[in-house]
């Protein structure tokens, strides 16, 4: 994939409700080339440019199943799974390996699907695994099936599911660590929004407009 971004797991203060309701917290953070000394909060329909650095921070329930699926401007799907380890000094804190880099693929829409589920999304993961190793023609067919599966989970498409995203009154940091990262400003803006779902799935779609 042409874009490298950071996924940093937050802390597990969220609760599932009776196996039906589920939520997660997230933050899209950018360091833009036009003003490299500042950090900006990104959201759906935010404009980004080539070589801007994007970071995605996630806080989710420890015993749930979180997936980030990235559809880049070339139309290529990528599955990003958290590589989690637990801080011995703070059992509620989760970490991932930090990936760093800038946006280098062609201009267009950069689409991120954030999903948290009480149950593993086995069929979707199977499709993405097959897609990764498929030849070009096979990728085209599988891409249609992947998108159909995502649309079936999208509460804006499927009537019996619902997800509501809202901005947190105050960005959350508590315990988030950036291993090998000395950028204090990014630490101050880790989790900015919360997505609440129903039917055992919380689903959020974020589109960044790459110009």
Beta strands, then each sheet from edge to edge (+ up, - down):
strand 1: 6-9
strand 2: 22-31
strand 3: 40-42
strand 4: 47-48
strand 5: 53-60
strand 6: 65-71
strand 7: 77-80
strand 8: 85-87
strand 9: 90-95
strand 10: 108-117
strand 11: 163-172
strand 12: 191-197
strand 13: 201-210
sheet 1: 1+ 5+ 2- 3+
sheet 2: 1+ 5+ 2- 12+ 11-
sheet 3: 4+ 13+ 10- 6+ 7-
sheet 4: 8+ 9-
end
